Amino acid sequence: MKFNPRLLLAPLFAVLLFACSKEDNETPEQGGPGNGTPGKSEIQIRVDGGPWQTRVAGAAVRFRDGYYAIADIDGDDVGSYILIRWMGGVGTHAYKEVAANEGTHVHYLIDEGNNYVPYYLTPAGMHVSGGGVTITSMGDKDGYITGTFLVDPAGYGDVLDKQAKIEGKFKVKKGW
């Protein structure tokens, strides 16, 4: 059976999408200029130093187990989905071990395209990507969680044997 990383976070995507509404967010035109400076409730991402892609984000979710998550809410419209999950507050959070069920994770899925995750395959085996999710504010003053993420290298391809560099920035309204 072929490994399908798209199935890993499908339930979490569903929870986040139903928990968020576009009414609480401004459009990308009202936010940042699309050059890596997020506006209100946005996630920006780029692959291998390419152009920044701006996505409208739903409100950040806080789970009972101490995890936080943010996701875009316009994935169906634009044909790609972004999910970021971490535990803890301000600081840099390294990615989870490959076999671990819990931990920091970034997932960038492009319909009919690549599926980027923070682990990759080499002839020596599966490896955790470098980088992490860096939270610069938990929104205590302005109500927005801000930060960046780096996945270097991110794995993609049928068996995650291809590699790319994923960079991102976000400014997302707190949902609690």
Backbone bond lengths (Angstrom), bond angles and torsions (degrees), N, CA, C in turn:
res aa  C-N    CA-C-N  psi(-1)  N-CA   C-N-CA  omega(-1)  CA-C   N-CA-C  phi
1 M - - - 1.435 - - 1.524 108.56 -
2 K 1.328 116.37 137.20 1.457 121.82 -179.26 1.531 110.49 -83.35
3 F 1.332 116.52 137.05 1.461 123.35 179.08 1.520 109.42 -66.37
4 N 1.323 118.18 129.18 1.450 122.48 179.95 1.520 109.47 -121.99
5 P 1.351 117.88 94.35 1.470 120.32 -177.17 1.524 113.35 -66.56
6 R 1.330 118.83 -15.17 1.464 120.80 179.40 1.524 111.51 -64.44
7 L 1.332 116.37 -26.87 1.452 119.93 -178.72 1.523 113.48 -78.39
8 L 1.325 117.47 -15.32 1.459 120.77 -175.98 1.518 113.33 -60.33
9 L 1.311 117.11 -43.70 1.458 119.10 -172.21 1.517 113.98 -115.82
10 A 1.320 118.00 13.31 1.460 120.80 -179.81 1.523 112.42 -55.37
11 P 1.350 119.53 -45.14 1.473 118.79 179.58 1.539 112.43 -62.53
12 L 1.334 117.87 -39.17 1.458 120.21 179.96 1.523 110.94 -67.58
13 F 1.344 117.52 -40.71 1.459 120.84 175.03 1.521 110.28 -55.73
14 A 1.324 117.14 -45.50 1.458 121.59 -178.37 1.521 111.01 -60.46
15 V 1.325 117.70 -45.68 1.466 121.66 179.09 1.520 110.47 -60.47
16 L 1.320 116.72 -46.43 1.457 119.88 -177.94 1.521 112.15 -66.51
17 L 1.313 117.64 -40.31 1.454 120.13 -178.35 1.519 111.99 -67.08
18 F 1.332 117.05 -38.50 1.454 119.27 179.17 1.521 112.30 -77.01
19 A 1.331 117.60 -22.78 1.459 121.35 -179.07 1.516 112.16 -82.05
20 C 1.319 117.11 -13.63 1.463 121.41 -173.90 1.516 110.06 -114.33
21 S 1.317 115.18 152.09 1.458 118.85 174.41 1.513 109.55 -134.97
22 K 1.318 116.02 149.39 1.457 120.85 -179.22 1.527 111.55 -67.84
23 E 1.331 117.96 -21.30 1.449 120.77 -178.72 1.521 112.22 -60.43
24 D 1.328 117.75 -27.11 1.452 121.62 -177.28 1.522 113.11 -86.99
25 N 1.319 117.84 2.49 1.452 120.92 -172.67 1.516 111.00 -126.63
26 E 1.311 114.97 150.26 1.435 120.63 173.23 1.513 108.86 -89.64
27 T 1.309 116.69 156.24 1.457 120.52 179.85 1.516 110.07 -73.56
28 P 1.349 118.60 162.94 1.458 119.88 178.90 1.529 112.49 -58.29
29 E 1.333 116.89 -31.21 1.466 119.15 179.80 1.531 111.74 -64.72
30 Q 1.329 117.41 -25.10 1.451 121.44 179.52 1.521 111.83 -87.52
31 G 1.305 116.84 -9.94 1.456 120.83 -175.25 1.507 112.17 -104.13
32 G 1.324 116.78 -134.27 1.452 123.57 -176.09 1.509 112.78 -71.24
33 P 1.328 116.65 167.71 1.453 121.89 -175.45 1.526 114.38 -80.47
34 G 1.328 119.38 4.79 1.453 121.21 179.30 1.518 113.10 78.94
35 N 1.322 116.39 19.64 1.468 119.84 -178.94 1.524 111.49 -115.81
36 G 1.318 116.24 25.07 1.458 119.25 -179.96 1.511 113.34 96.54
37 T 1.334 118.35 7.04 1.458 122.50 176.02 1.522 107.42 -113.68
38 P 1.327 118.54 96.57 1.457 120.15 -175.78 1.519 112.60 -62.88
39 G 1.333 115.44 144.28 1.449 122.17 172.60 1.517 108.07 -91.48
40 K 1.313 117.87 -142.49 1.461 120.76 -178.79 1.522 110.51 -82.28
41 S 1.334 116.08 131.03 1.461 123.82 177.85 1.525 112.92 46.42
42 E 1.322 114.53 61.62 1.457 121.53 178.70 1.520 111.01 -133.79
43 I 1.317 114.20 152.80 1.452 122.45 167.87 1.516 105.88 -122.04
44 Q 1.322 116.72 131.75 1.460 121.09 175.99 1.512 108.58 -117.74
45 I 1.331 115.76 140.98 1.454 121.16 -174.86 1.523 109.52 -144.01
46 R 1.334 115.47 150.08 1.459 119.53 172.26 1.520 109.09 -147.40
47 V 1.327 114.57 154.80 1.451 122.96 -177.48 1.522 108.85 -115.82
48 D 1.330 116.29 128.27 1.470 122.71 176.78 1.533 113.56 50.39
49 G 1.339 116.83 41.14 1.459 121.23 176.21 1.514 114.65 74.20
50 G 1.327 117.67 10.98 1.466 121.96 179.09 1.514 111.78 -72.24
51 P 1.328 116.54 -169.00 1.474 119.74 -178.84 1.527 111.74 -67.92
52 W 1.324 115.51 148.23 1.459 121.03 177.30 1.521 108.99 -69.75
53 Q 1.325 116.21 136.05 1.460 123.69 173.90 1.523 106.96 -107.88
54 T 1.325 117.50 126.17 1.459 122.06 -178.09 1.515 109.84 -103.58
55 R 1.325 116.07 132.43 1.456 122.45 179.64 1.534 109.31 -127.18
56 V 1.324 115.94 140.84 1.462 121.54 174.78 1.522 107.33 -72.52
57 A 1.322 116.36 132.67 1.472 120.79 -177.62 1.518 110.79 -108.16
58 G 1.314 115.05 145.44 1.457 120.89 171.14 1.522 108.83 -79.27
59 A 1.309 115.92 174.03 1.468 120.09 178.20 1.526 110.27 -65.07
60 A 1.320 116.14 144.94 1.460 121.28 177.21 1.525 109.45 -63.69
61 V 1.325 115.50 145.56 1.458 122.13 -178.77 1.524 109.06 -111.79
62 R 1.338 116.71 136.71 1.463 122.27 174.82 1.529 107.38 -112.06
63 F 1.324 116.00 123.46 1.460 121.25 -179.64 1.525 110.38 -94.07
64 R 1.315 117.27 158.15 1.462 122.42 -179.26 1.521 112.85 -62.45
65 D 1.337 117.12 -28.05 1.465 120.42 -176.46 1.526 113.15 -83.81
66 G 1.339 118.25 7.67 1.454 121.65 176.97 1.513 114.98 96.08
67 Y 1.320 117.63 -1.92 1.460 121.01 178.11 1.523 110.71 -86.34
68 Y 1.328 114.60 155.02 1.459 123.66 173.72 1.520 107.09 -124.47
69 A 1.332 116.32 153.78 1.457 119.63 177.47 1.518 109.84 -148.98
70 I 1.322 114.73 147.12 1.459 121.98 172.46 1.522 107.63 -134.20
71 A 1.324 114.89 151.77 1.463 120.53 179.29 1.519 108.84 -153.56
72 D 1.324 114.18 157.77 1.458 118.38 174.00 1.526 108.35 -76.85
73 I 1.347 116.79 158.45 1.461 120.34 178.16 1.519 111.94 -118.13
74 D 1.322 117.41 3.92 1.463 119.92 -179.80 1.529 112.41 -110.22
75 G 1.323 117.19 19.85 1.457 121.72 -177.14 1.510 114.08 -58.00
76 D 1.332 117.35 -41.53 1.455 119.16 179.48 1.524 111.43 -64.10
77 D 1.326 117.02 -33.33 1.464 121.04 -179.90 1.527 112.83 -74.21
78 V 1.327 116.85 -36.76 1.467 120.29 -173.72 1.526 113.75 -104.46
79 G 1.323 117.39 -10.61 1.456 120.39 175.96 1.511 115.52 82.00
80 S 1.327 117.07 23.67 1.465 120.26 174.22 1.522 108.37 -153.16
81 Y 1.348 114.66 157.82 1.462 120.85 -174.49 1.520 109.57 -135.57
82 I 1.334 115.74 140.91 1.459 121.97 178.65 1.522 108.37 -126.09
83 L 1.329 116.00 132.36 1.453 121.49 175.50 1.523 108.33 -133.82
84 I 1.332 116.65 133.89 1.464 122.50 177.93 1.526 106.97 -130.27
85 R 1.337 116.31 129.60 1.470 121.34 -177.94 1.529 108.48 -135.79
86 W 1.331 116.83 136.67 1.466 121.36 179.26 1.521 109.83 -153.45
87 M 1.333 115.03 166.19 1.455 121.23 174.64 1.522 107.91 -120.89
88 G 1.312 116.30 134.19 1.454 120.21 177.49 1.509 112.19 109.48
89 G 1.314 115.09 179.41 1.452 120.95 -176.31 1.511 112.75 -103.43
90 V 1.327 115.99 -137.38 1.458 122.46 -178.40 1.523 109.92 -59.57
91 G 1.316 116.07 136.76 1.459 121.84 -179.64 1.520 110.44 135.36
92 T 1.325 116.04 -179.18 1.463 121.49 179.08 1.520 109.40 -102.19
93 H 1.316 115.50 131.54 1.454 122.96 -176.41 1.526 108.59 -116.44
94 A 1.330 116.31 114.88 1.463 122.17 -179.10 1.530 110.16 -70.28
95 Y 1.326 115.49 157.54 1.462 120.67 -179.45 1.517 112.01 -71.88
96 K 1.321 115.47 153.02 1.459 122.90 -178.76 1.522 110.90 -67.50
97 E 1.308 115.50 156.58 1.460 120.46 172.94 1.525 108.89 -65.55
98 V 1.301 116.48 150.46 1.462 121.70 -175.58 1.523 112.36 -54.50
99 A 1.307 118.04 -45.53 1.467 121.53 -176.01 1.527 113.20 -82.29
100 A 1.314 118.48 -7.35 1.469 121.54 -176.94 1.529 110.87 -76.76
101 N 1.312 116.00 141.57 1.463 120.95 176.03 1.521 111.83 -84.21
102 E 1.306 117.61 -20.47 1.460 122.53 -176.44 1.512 110.01 -120.46
103 G 1.330 116.58 152.89 1.458 120.80 175.52 1.511 112.38 137.78
104 T 1.313 115.09 178.70 1.461 122.36 -178.74 1.524 109.60 -68.69
105 H 1.327 115.27 138.05 1.462 120.15 -175.67 1.526 110.03 -151.24
106 V 1.328 116.73 142.04 1.462 123.50 171.09 1.516 106.41 -126.89
107 H 1.319 116.21 136.88 1.460 121.27 -178.62 1.533 107.69 -136.42
108 Y 1.324 117.06 124.58 1.469 122.26 177.28 1.520 107.09 -124.45
109 L 1.305 115.98 110.94 1.454 123.22 -175.70 1.527 109.21 -113.55
110 I 1.319 116.50 126.65 1.454 121.86 177.32 1.530 107.55 -112.26
111 D 1.345 116.59 121.48 1.462 120.15 178.30 1.522 110.00 -54.97
112 E 1.319 115.59 136.10 1.467 121.02 178.62 1.531 111.40 57.60
113 G 1.324 116.79 22.53 1.463 120.91 -177.85 1.513 111.29 -143.90
114 N 1.309 115.24 -146.39 1.462 121.24 -175.17 1.522 112.27 -82.14
115 N 1.315 114.11 158.28 1.450 124.35 179.94 1.528 106.45 -128.89
116 Y 1.342 117.95 101.85 1.462 122.73 -173.20 1.526 110.76 -96.08
117 V 1.338 116.70 133.31 1.461 122.94 179.65 1.532 109.64 -138.13
118 P 1.348 118.51 164.33 1.475 120.78 -175.94 1.529 114.28 -87.11
119 Y 1.292 117.10 43.61 1.456 122.65 170.14 1.523 107.58 -155.84
120 Y 1.318 116.51 158.79 1.460 121.18 -173.83 1.524 109.76 -151.64
121 L 1.320 115.37 159.45 1.453 122.15 -176.54 1.523 110.55 -108.56
122 T 1.328 116.51 133.77 1.461 123.23 170.44 1.530 106.73 -125.89
123 P 1.330 117.88 173.61 1.470 118.41 176.33 1.534 113.28 -57.31
124 A 1.342 117.10 -23.86 1.468 120.65 179.63 1.535 113.01 -82.12
125 G 1.338 118.10 -9.44 1.454 121.22 179.33 1.520 112.58 129.32
126 M 1.338 115.30 -169.49 1.459 122.24 -179.60 1.525 109.51 -86.36
127 H 1.347 116.29 140.33 1.465 122.42 -176.54 1.521 110.51 -131.39
128 V 1.324 116.18 150.40 1.458 122.60 173.18 1.527 108.39 -81.57
129 S 1.323 117.01 137.16 1.457 121.73 179.62 1.516 111.85 -70.43
130 G 1.321 115.53 154.12 1.454 121.38 172.45 1.519 109.95 -77.77
131 G 1.314 116.03 170.69 1.456 120.86 -178.39 1.508 110.25 95.63
132 G 1.314 116.39 -152.59 1.446 122.24 -179.74 1.513 110.19 161.63
133 V 1.313 115.61 -174.66 1.461 123.04 176.26 1.520 106.79 -103.54
134 T 1.326 116.45 122.12 1.461 122.21 179.88 1.524 108.93 -108.49
135 I 1.317 116.12 117.42 1.458 121.98 178.31 1.527 107.47 -96.86
136 T 1.338 116.89 120.52 1.463 121.04 179.92 1.526 112.18 -97.72
137 S 1.343 117.21 -20.75 1.465 121.25 176.04 1.518 108.80 -154.77
138 M 1.321 116.02 137.78 1.468 121.46 174.35 1.527 111.26 -96.38
139 G 1.322 116.56 13.92 1.452 120.81 173.46 1.505 116.15 79.24
140 D 1.326 117.31 20.52 1.460 119.94 -178.17 1.524 112.63 -64.39
141 K 1.330 118.56 -29.22 1.468 121.28 -177.60 1.523 112.96 -97.12
142 D 1.356 117.30 -41.17 1.464 119.47 -173.46 1.519 114.67 -117.98
143 G 1.341 118.06 -1.53 1.451 120.60 178.61 1.521 115.18 83.40
144 Y 1.351 117.15 8.84 1.464 120.98 -179.53 1.525 110.89 -120.73
145 I 1.317 116.12 131.35 1.460 121.74 172.55 1.521 106.88 -85.29
146 T 1.334 116.71 128.42 1.460 120.61 179.95 1.519 109.97 -124.90
147 G 1.324 114.46 154.04 1.452 118.98 178.11 1.501 112.89 172.15
148 T 1.311 114.24 -171.44 1.455 122.81 -179.33 1.517 108.96 -136.83
149 F 1.316 115.90 166.35 1.459 120.32 171.53 1.520 109.41 -146.19
150 L 1.317 114.11 149.78 1.456 122.22 178.33 1.522 107.18 -138.26
151 V 1.317 116.65 130.74 1.463 122.38 174.50 1.525 105.23 -125.15
152 D 1.334 116.17 105.83 1.462 119.99 -172.57 1.524 111.74 -143.45
153 P 1.333 116.00 103.29 1.463 127.81 -0.76 1.527 111.47 -89.51
154 A 1.331 114.90 151.81 1.461 121.04 170.87 1.521 107.47 -91.06
155 G 1.313 115.84 142.04 1.449 120.04 176.06 1.513 110.63 -89.43
156 Y 1.345 115.93 145.43 1.454 121.10 172.53 1.525 108.34 -154.67
157 G 1.299 116.10 175.37 1.456 120.92 -175.50 1.519 110.47 100.89
158 D 1.318 116.68 172.31 1.464 121.45 -175.51 1.520 113.67 -55.25
159 V 1.329 117.48 -36.98 1.465 120.82 179.82 1.531 111.68 -123.11
160 L 1.343 116.46 21.32 1.465 123.49 178.20 1.531 112.31 62.45
161 D 1.321 116.47 31.62 1.468 120.59 -178.76 1.527 113.31 -95.14
162 K 1.329 117.90 -0.42 1.467 121.79 174.64 1.519 107.20 -102.49
163 Q 1.340 116.18 156.29 1.464 119.63 -174.94 1.523 111.73 -132.38
164 A 1.321 115.74 146.90 1.465 123.51 176.56 1.524 108.04 -149.90
165 K 1.304 116.15 163.32 1.467 122.36 175.79 1.524 108.29 -102.10
166 I 1.332 116.43 123.81 1.459 122.36 179.03 1.525 108.33 -111.92
167 E 1.327 116.12 129.04 1.467 121.96 176.26 1.523 108.28 -124.73
168 G 1.311 116.42 148.90 1.447 119.20 177.84 1.513 112.90 -157.37
169 K 1.321 113.76 162.34 1.464 123.04 177.09 1.515 107.27 -140.44
170 F 1.319 116.51 152.37 1.454 118.79 178.99 1.513 111.68 -150.34
171 K 1.309 113.58 153.11 1.463 124.71 171.30 1.513 103.88 -142.80
172 V 1.347 116.58 109.04 1.447 121.18 -170.19 1.532 109.72 -132.08
173 K 1.326 115.55 134.13 1.453 121.29 179.54 1.529 110.94 -64.05
174 K 1.319 116.23 138.02 1.472 120.91 175.37 1.525 109.22 -67.55
175 G 1.327 115.50 141.72 1.451 120.03 179.66 1.515 113.70 -102.00
176 W 1.302 117.35 13.56 1.471 120.30 -179.54 1.514 110.22 -136.04
